[in-house]
Amino acid sequence: MITYLKQGKSDADVAEADAKVRGIVEDILADIEKRGDTAVREMSEKFDGYAPERFRLSEDEICTAMGKVAQTDIEDIQFAQAQIRNFAEKQKECLQDLEVETMPGVILGHRNIPVNSVGCYVPGGKYPMVASAHMSVLTASVAGVKRILASAPPQDGEPHPAIVAAMHMGGADEILVLGGVQAVGAMALGTESIAGVDMLVGPGNMFVAEAKRQLFGRVGIDLFAGPTETLIIADESVDAELCAVDLLGQAEHGPTSPAALLTNSRKLAEETMVEVERQLNVLPTADIARESWKEYGSVIVCETLDEMVEEADRIAYEHVQVMTEDPDYFCKNMTNYGALFLGSRTNVSYGDKTIGTNHTLPTKRAARYTGGLWVGKFMKTCTYQKVLTDEASTIVGEYCSRLCALEGFAGHGEQANIRVRRYGGRNVEPYGAVEKL
């Protein structure tokens, strides 16, 4: 039996909040589409207190910003980008072009083609998300995207130096100092000074996530990435202190970030709840983490491992940290998650910052049908076909003709019939179906 000792906001409450965001975002995007740069500048001044003559940084401005970054920080960025680049390159190696002769004279194949242009959003807000630049810009660069446009909000009225450095070092062709809905809207829709892109990627707050949802179809997106979600799966092989640290370490992302403990030990569950309260008294980011834990935190007790897997798959959170005697059991049996962190020696923060996997992951149960951002998200697998012989065209054409007639598609059928007549020498009436011999 599954027991909730603590439960976050209901789905209905979350849906109500989402509806309010939806209307605000719709109005902002409509304004950007209508008034372009003027609307973007007004919104940037309203939300970020920033209205420069142009939002795109020049080469000199990029150099100036990078000059403000300490050498040790540059080296740390280089380390993180080396890990992310290495893993992305290995992933890309798995994407093979294909060409195969499926029957004599018939060649089918596919090519993996990079998207031509991508807009990478890097969140700012409370925290300058330097790591998000690696995850989007660098991964797009490894994929071979021709034009990479990156955007992040200003910090204290100017570009954030470390974010600019990470974008530039990751391979951004253009860097904008622009945040929120106005940033993703401008990149997707285009303005007088900002050329639009084919795809948007990167995490953001609820407004950015909703903007990407509304823009999907006009441009591609990586996935619906809303507030950070973390699930800790634990048994008594670990203690409450470790569980609490890992819950609050992600709850500090924002006041709407769900964090949940799933365990088969009521003792561990109760001790973790006490430990969370103790740590909230000393955590520097406690104001945010406390609200997140109060409104969105959950503690769930199960009786069996099967129940734990079932509940974890139902929740389908983006981050799932497994600290049990046999973490591989969950790796083998779980199907719905953005990323797994197996064993107490790793944690979500490693994935967020340095270890090499991508931290842009599916939220709001999207893990049921998609994985996270990776090099393959920037690639289009496009098929082609060619028929080399008259015999092959005739054979395929005869079957195609009859199947088109079965469906009532006369024009489709004639596309097949004309080739049966020309390449097979068969006397087929226009818009008729080829008879079996």
C-alpha positions in Angstrom: 0.0 0.0 0.0 1.2 3.5 -0.9 0.9 6.1 1.9 1.5 9.9 1.5 2.9 11.4 4.7 3.1 14.7 3.0 1.6 15.9 -0.3 2.1 18.9 -2.5 -0.4 21.0 -4.3 -3.1 19.1 -6.2 -3.2 18.8 -10.0 -6.3 21.1 -10.0 -4.4 23.9 -8.2 -1.4 23.6 -10.5 -3.8 23.7 -13.6 -5.4 26.8 -12.3 -2.1 28.6 -11.9 -1.1 27.4 -15.4 -4.2 28.9 -16.9 -3.3 32.4 -15.5 0.2 32.1 -17.0 -1.3 31.1 -20.4 -3.2 34.3 -20.9 -0.3 36.5 -19.9 2.1 34.8 -22.3 -0.4 34.8 -25.2 -0.7 38.6 -24.9 3.1 39.1 -24.8 3.7 37.0 -27.8 0.9 38.7 -29.8 2.5 42.1 -28.9 6.0 41.0 -30.1 4.6 39.7 -33.4 2.8 43.0 -33.9 5.3 45.5 -32.8 8.7 43.7 -33.0 11.7 45.4 -31.5 9.6 48.1 -29.8 7.5 45.6 -27.9 10.6 43.6 -26.9 12.4 46.7 -25.7 9.4 47.9 -23.6 9.1 44.4 -22.0 12.8 44.2 -21.3 12.7 47.6 -19.6 9.6 46.6 -17.6 10.8 43.2 -16.4 14.5 43.6 -16.3 15.1 47.4 -16.2 17.2 47.0 -19.3 16.6 48.8 -22.7 19.9 49.1 -24.7 20.1 50.4 -28.2 20.7 46.8 -29.3 20.3 43.5 -27.5 23.0 41.6 -29.5 26.5 41.8 -28.1 29.4 42.9 -30.4 32.7 41.1 -30.4 34.2 43.8 -28.3 31.4 43.5 -25.7 31.8 39.8 -25.5 35.6 40.2 -24.9 34.9 42.8 -22.2 32.4 40.5 -20.5 34.8 37.6 -20.6 37.6 39.7 -19.2 35.5 40.1 -16.0 35.5 36.3 -15.4 38.1 35.0 -13.0 40.6 32.5 -14.6 39.6 29.8 -12.1 36.0 30.2 -13.3 37.1 30.0 -16.9 38.9 26.7 -16.1 35.9 25.3 -14.3 33.7 26.2 -17.3 36.2 24.5 -19.6 36.1 21.3 -17.4 32.3 21.1 -17.5 32.2 21.8 -21.2 34.8 19.1 -21.9 32.6 16.5 -20.1 29.5 17.6 -21.9 31.2 17.8 -25.3 32.7 14.3 -24.9 29.3 12.7 -24.0 27.5 14.5 -26.8 30.1 13.4 -29.3 29.7 9.8 -28.2 25.9 10.1 -28.5 26.3 11.6 -32.0 28.4 8.6 -33.0 25.3 6.4 -32.3 23.3 8.4 -35.0 24.2 6.6 -38.2 23.1 7.4 -41.7 21.5 4.4 -43.4 21.2 3.1 -47.0 19.9 -0.4 -47.7 18.6 -2.3 -50.8 15.3 -3.6 -49.5 14.5 -5.6 -52.7 16.3 -5.8 -56.0 16.5 -2.3 -57.5 14.9 -0.5 -54.5 17.2 1.7 -52.3 15.9 3.2 -49.1 17.9 5.4 -46.7 18.0 8.1 -44.2 20.3 11.0 -43.3 20.7 12.7 -40.0 20.7 16.4 -40.8 21.3 19.2 -38.2 18.7 21.9 -37.8 19.8 25.1 -39.5 19.2 27.5 -36.7 18.5 27.3 -33.0 17.7 29.8 -30.2 19.2 28.7 -26.9 17.6 30.3 -23.8 19.7 30.5 -20.6 17.7 31.4 -17.5 18.8 34.1 -15.1 16.3 35.1 -12.5 17.5 34.4 -8.9 20.4 32.4 -10.2 22.7 32.9 -13.3 22.3 29.5 -14.9 25.8 29.2 -16.5 25.5 25.5 -16.9 22.4 25.9 -19.1 24.7 27.5 -21.7 26.8 24.4 -21.9 23.7 22.1 -22.2 22.1 23.9 -25.1 24.7 25.9 -27.0 27.5 23.3 -26.7 25.3 20.4 -27.6 23.9 22.3 -30.6 27.4 23.0 -31.7 28.4 19.3 -31.5 25.3 18.4 -33.5 26.5 20.8 -36.3 23.8 23.5 -36.2 24.8 26.3 -38.6 23.5 29.3 -36.6 23.3 29.3 -32.8 21.6 32.2 -31.2 21.9 32.4 -27.4 20.0 34.7 -25.0 20.1 35.3 -21.3 18.6 38.1 -19.1 20.8 40.9 -17.8 22.1 40.9 -14.3 22.3 44.2 -12.5 21.7 46.0 -15.8 24.5 44.4 -17.8 25.4 41.0 -19.4 26.3 38.4 -16.9 30.1 37.8 -17.6 30.2 34.0 -16.8 27.1 33.3 -18.9 28.5 35.2 -21.8 31.8 33.3 -21.4 30.0 30.0 -21.4 27.9 30.9 -24.4 30.9 32.1 -26.4 33.1 29.1 -25.4 30.3 26.7 -26.2 30.0 28.0 -29.8 27.3 30.6 -29.9 27.3 32.6 -33.1 25.1 35.5 -31.7 24.6 36.4 -28.1 21.6 38.4 -26.9 21.1 40.1 -23.5 17.4 39.5 -23.2 15.3 37.5 -20.8 12.0 35.8 -20.3 9.1 35.5 -22.8 10.4 38.5 -24.7 13.6 36.5 -25.4 12.1 33.3 -26.6 9.3 35.3 -28.5 11.9 37.4 -30.3 14.0 34.4 -31.2 11.1 32.4 -32.5 9.1 35.1 -34.2 11.9 37.4 -35.3 12.0 41.2 -35.1 13.5 44.0 -37.2 16.9 43.4 -35.5 16.7 39.7 -34.6 16.5 37.0 -37.2 14.1 34.2 -36.2 15.3 30.6 -35.6 13.9 27.2 -36.6 14.0 25.7 -33.0 14.0 26.9 -29.4 15.7 25.0 -26.6 16.6 25.5 -23.0 14.8 25.6 -19.6 13.1 28.5 -17.9 10.4 29.6 -15.5 6.7 28.8 -16.0 6.3 31.8 -18.3 9.2 30.7 -20.6 7.9 27.1 -20.6 4.4 28.3 -21.6 5.8 30.6 -24.3 7.6 27.6 -25.8 4.4 25.6 -25.7 2.5 28.3 -27.5 5.3 28.7 -30.1 5.6 25.0 -30.8 4.6 24.4 -34.4 5.8 27.7 -35.6 9.2 26.6 -34.5 10.4 23.3 -33.0 11.2 23.0 -29.3 13.3 20.6 -27.3 10.6 19.7 -24.8 8.3 21.3 -22.2 10.7 22.2 -19.4 8.9 23.7 -16.4 10.0 24.0 -12.8 12.6 21.6 -11.6 11.3 18.2 -10.2 13.3 15.9 -8.0 12.4 12.4 -6.8 14.6 10.7 -4.2 14.1 7.0 -4.0 15.8 5.6 -0.8 15.9 2.8 1.7 17.6 2.5 5.0 21.0 2.0 3.4 21.2 5.8 3.5 20.3 8.3 6.3 17.9 11.2 6.6 20.7 13.8 6.4 21.6 12.7 2.9 18.0 12.5 1.8 17.2 16.0 3.1 20.3 17.6 1.5 19.3 16.2 -1.9 15.7 17.3 -1.5 16.5 20.8 -0.5 19.4 21.1 -3.0 16.8 21.0 -5.8 13.9 22.7 -3.9 16.1 25.9 -3.9 15.6 26.2 -7.7 12.3 28.0 -7.1 9.1 28.3 -5.1 7.2 26.0 -7.4 9.8 23.2 -7.7 8.5 19.8 -6.5 10.7 17.6 -4.5 9.6 14.1 -3.3 10.9 11.3 -1.2 9.8 7.8 -2.1 10.9 5.1 0.4 10.0 1.7 1.8 11.0 2.8 5.3 8.5 4.8 7.4 11.3 5.5 9.8 13.5 7.1 7.1 10.5 9.1 5.9 9.7 10.5 9.3 13.4 11.2 10.1 13.9 12.9 6.8 10.9 15.3 7.4 12.5 16.3 10.7 15.9 16.7 9.1 14.5 18.9 6.3 13.1 21.3 8.9 16.5 21.4 10.7 18.4 22.1 7.5 16.0 24.8 6.6 17.2 26.7 9.6 20.7 26.9 8.2 20.4 26.8 4.4 21.3 30.2 2.8 18.5 29.7 0.2 16.0 28.6 2.8 13.4 31.3 1.9 12.9 29.7 -1.6 13.4 26.1 -0.5 11.0 26.4 2.4 8.2 27.6 0.2 8.9 25.0 -2.4 8.9 22.2 0.2 5.8 23.5 2.0 3.7 23.8 -1.2 5.1 21.1 -3.5 7.1 18.7 -1.3 5.9 15.1 -0.9 6.9 12.1 1.2 5.6 8.7 0.1 6.0 5.4 1.8 5.6 2.1 -0.1 5.7 -1.5 1.1 7.5 -3.2 -1.8 10.0 -2.4 -4.5 7.4 -3.0 -7.1 5.2 -0.4 -5.5 8.1 2.0 -5.6 8.7 1.5 -9.3 5.0 1.8 -10.0 4.7 5.1 -8.1 7.9 6.5 -9.5 6.7 5.8 -13.1 3.4 7.4 -12.3 5.0 10.5 -11.0 7.4 10.6 -14.0 9.7 13.3 -12.6 12.6 14.7 -14.5 15.4 13.9 -11.9 15.3 10.6 -10.1 18.0 9.9 -7.6 18.2 6.3 -6.4 19.9 5.6 -3.1 19.1 2.0 -2.3 20.9 -1.3 -1.7 20.3 -2.2 -5.4 19.9 1.0 -7.4 20.3 -1.0 -10.7 16.9 -2.6 -10.0 15.3 0.8 -10.7 17.5 1.4 -13.7 16.3 -2.0 -15.1 12.6 -1.6 -14.2 11.7 2.1 -14.4 10.5 3.5 -17.7 9.3 7.1 -17.0 12.1 9.6 -15.9 14.2 12.3 -17.4 17.5 11.2 -15.9 18.6 8.6 -13.3 21.2 9.2 -10.7 22.2 5.8 -9.4 23.8 5.4 -5.9 24.7 7.8 -3.1 28.0 8.8 -4.7 26.3 10.8 -7.4 23.5 13.3 -7.2 21.3 15.6 -9.3 23.7 18.6 -8.9 26.5 16.6 -10.7 24.1 16.2 -13.6 23.1 19.8 -13.4 26.6 21.2 -13.6 29.5 19.1 -14.6 29.3 15.3 -15.1 28.4 15.4 -18.8 24.8 14.4 -19.2 22.3 17.1 -20.2 20.3 18.8 -17.5 17.4 20.0 -19.8 14.9 17.4 -19.0 11.1 16.7 -19.3 8.8 17.9 -16.6 5.1 17.7 -15.8 5.0 14.0 -16.6 6.4 14.5 -20.1 8.9 11.8 -19.3 6.2 9.3 -20.2 6.8 10.1 -23.9 10.2 11.9 -24.3 13.7 12.0 -23.0 15.8 15.1 -22.3 17.8 17.4 -24.5 20.6 15.7 -26.3 22.6 16.0 -29.5 19.9 14.0 -31.3 17.2 16.6 -30.6 19.1 19.0 -32.9 19.1 16.4 -35.7 16.4 15.6 -38.3 16.3 12.0 -39.5 15.1 12.4 -43.1 14.4 9.5 -45.4 14.9 9.1 -49.1 14.2 6.5 -51.7 15.3 5.6 -55.2 14.3 2.9 -57.7 17.1 1.7 -60.0 15.4 -0.7 -62.4 12.3 -0.8 -64.6 11.5 -4.2 -63.0 11.5 -2.8 -59.5 9.4 0.2 -60.4 6.8 -2.0 -62.1 6.6 -4.4 -59.2 6.2 -1.7 -56.6 3.8 0.2 -58.9 1.4 -2.7 -59.4 1.0 -3.1 -55.6 0.7 0.6 -55.1 -1.9 0.9 -57.8 -4.2 -1.6 -56.3 -3.8 -0.3 -52.8 -4.6 3.2 -54.0 -7.8 1.9 -55.6 -8.7 0.2 -52.3 -8.5 3.6 -50.6 -10.2 5.5 -53.4 -7.2 7.6 -54.3 -7.4 7.8 -58.1 -4.7 10.4 -58.5 -2.3 8.5 -56.3 -3.1 5.4 -58.3 -2.3 7.0 -61.6 1.1 8.0 -60.3 1.8 4.3 -60.1 -0.1 3.3 -63.3 1.9 5.6 -65.6 5.1 4.0 -64.4 3.7 0.5 -64.8 2.9 1.5 -68.4 6.2 3.1 -69.2 8.6 0.8 -67.4 6.7 -2.4 -67.4 5.0 -2.3 -70.8 1.6 -3.1 -69.2 -1.6 -1.8 -70.8 -3.2 -0.1 -67.8 -6.2 2.2 -68.3 -5.7 5.7 -66.8 -7.2 5.9 -63.3 -7.8 2.2 -63.3 -6.2 -0.4 -61.0 -3.5 -2.8 -62.2 -5.0 -6.3 -62.3 -3.1 -9.2 -60.9 -1.7 -11.5 -63.6 
